[in-house]
């Protein structure tokens, strides 16, 4: 061991010598530039950032909240994965949030956050995000920055072309990446072609309380539905999905799904289908999926299993779905702020294909078809094409817009962001990224009204950009100033991984609505103790319920006796504070779960099953006051056959 | 072997110093900072003649939203009932009638304090314990337990005060 550490040290020493001598020259050469970039991202102590950026946590399953331009991390909102820090998925209240038709699933792969919209503009009420692996859509309430609803998506697999909202948040849309047998059944894999289906789900969002419900599922041919975006303005009422693997291969897709010169963008007229469904169209299909809702007043989630879903055969609704041929396995499907242009980012191409909504309508009206796929008309490529951005770079993935007539596309293979002009299709600027950029985000870039000041590039590879941390290095983002003619790289900052898409919004649209405390008088938790007069411990067979309160700096009760080995002890703890930023935490020795972190006015519960006789301490886990270290208590645990009555006290 | 490695490390550190020693300086600054955060600043409070909780001060109105408050002669019973409700939910975790608990007992408060001071202590405790001399002394007397801001409205605080008059 020692030998290794010495050799490492000497290597490190060597590295420092080289870098320290080399770096000095480098930093002085671009000193002027870096100081102006520094000023642009500097947010003085105590000052606030101009923008919130909600960046997907990728395979962490969570959603992170950063400030722009500083790149400071404010919060990681637990969504699809358990989070011991916040007790999410560990406490009794939030365990139901992670329930699915497969049982409790404590992880997912979170991908594409999207902020709710009204009249095509960001309204800052909710963020939606998709779980890719076990298909789910989550809703985060931006008054509390907490996940308040998760709906499982049946008949879907690899929930990737999700979770994008329509112009008035009528729907949050979730498309399947992997086609599968629908309904699921036992069949040979090599009979995929013609038998597997791709399901596109339209989940309605209640305009009042934001409640989600699957309105209908469109049963499409068995392609891979990669990404999607809503129409807006004139194209409001339509939704566009990129497809690949129109070859319908089930094996070695890297070769077999790259055979066709063109795949499709599927254009779905959801208003037409909505009308069909409202008039009794569609078929009820038996299925099984979880719908989990967190109630802000009971501080408790409930999970309901739903047993049926309405499915629609696109051939039964004439004029509802068309295919727009699009070259080279398109990935991102992006619609400009006017709603006229639909960009297909053909990821195996050097060119970008832009379709025109007006031309599409014209082609439909005049039946300019080029055949059909499984009965769905294929429009003639030349008749829907608005233009091509030629030789823009290698491997285009995603495009965003600044609202000034410019588009910004990421190129994964050539590792750059390219700025080009709508209508003339000319490239006007390109900047390298470090390295291999995936998504990028301009606040409001997927809406009628982008805020074209910054663009955030989210990179797939970091390599040498930060101090190394072993083979696994941080995920990263890069901030560009796009207010000028040329883009300027301002900042690298690490992110939780892996960042796919992000959604940004001016801070002023969210900040005033952010809740500071939960009101004790509105606390409707089943086991709340909102007054010290109601503090108690109750036994019900082997179950013991402790109704406990906490305030700076004690628990009530803090001495409990009469608990026995083999009991199941519920700590129901209410934080009586009503002041901003005074949470308390609690845990007890040997608890097989996480701590609770309880916000002012909130109640949370955890279960403790004492296995050993003794006197066991519990304590506050969040430094709350000068007397935080005194915030502690004891539970006496007696043998299973003892006859000690329950008793509890504070200060006696 | 060990010695060879050790000497290599020494050699490199020397080289490092010769190269300008910039990194070394940084290290020093960092460790000094760390030490500072660990250090505790101990203040010795002046010991007052009488306990702050027993001192009578009927001129100090405290610091906060309430600058003048008239209290009627008769107790408003309905208001006092409401005040008890608020007290039981928001205050009882730290204040108990008739005995010192985390904080002082509210009994007879208006014999020792102006109504304005009592209201401001409820409504604006953070500033009071920092700036009002009496509130500062109280904080020390009660082991540094801060008076929590429970977010009462002025109306609620007034009702609590009326309840205190019934005690």
Interface residues (C-beta under 8 A of the other chain):
Chain A: X2 X3 X6 X7 X9 X10 X13 X14 X16 X17 X20 X21 X24 X517 X520 X521 X530 X531 X532 X533 X549 X551 X552 X553 X554 X556 X576 X577 X578 X579 X582 X625 X626 X627 X651
Chain B: X1 X2 X5 X6 X8 X9 X12 X13 X15 X16 X19 X20 X22 X23 X88 X89 X90 X92 X93 X94 X101 X102 X143 X144 X145 X146 X148 X149 X150 X151 X152
